[in-house]
Amino acid sequence: MLGLEAKLSKDWEGKSAQDIAAAPVTAIQGVSEGDADLLLKAFGIKTVRDLGTNKYFRWAQSIATLAA
């Protein structure tokens, strides 16, 4: 177990990190199909890996960390 159960939709609990990374963004709890559509249209994000490695999201995370 990766300890991510509370952060994933039920279908993805217990899956490997590799499987989750390749999963659609809807594998993340709270990300709807509508959210997934917007992420795809705006940023070309299809998978959890795409979301986690998107340069804009990483830049924003770095700025937020520095600001804290």
Summary of the structure (lengths in Angstrom):
residues: 68
radius of gyration: 12.7
end to end distance: 30.2
largest distance: 35.6
contacts: 153
relative contact order: 0.13
helix: 66%
strand: 6%
